[in-house]
C-alpha cells in the first residue's frame, strides 16, 4: 500500500538517506523525516540474512530496552525468523 508524498519531499528524503554514512545515521534520517511524513509513531528496520535465517535489529528503537518496540525485537528467539516453511519451487 503506498502513500502519496510530494516529489520534492521524496527527493529530499532520498538525498538525505544516500548521504548517510552509517546505518545509525540512516535510521535517524528515517525517524526524523519519514515518520513525520507518514504520520506514524515509529519506523524500524532489520537486516535479514536468508543464508542463516537471522534477523538483526538496526533501528535504535529495536535495540534500546527503554523503547516499547524492544519487546517486538526480542520476540524473535536468538534472532531467528518464525517464518513457516514454504514448498520448494517447482522445476522450470
JOBELMO-V847298 format. One record per helix or strand of 2 or more residues. SS is the DSSP state (A for helix, B for strand). FROM is the first residue (numbers start at 0). TO is the last residue. If there is no record, write none. Layout:
ss->SS from->FROM to->TO
ss->SS from->FROM to->TO
//
This chain:
ss->A from->6 to->18
ss->A from->22 to->37
ss->B from->45 to->48
ss->B from->53 to->56
ss->A from->59 to->62
ss->A from->69 to->73
ss->A from->76 to->78
//
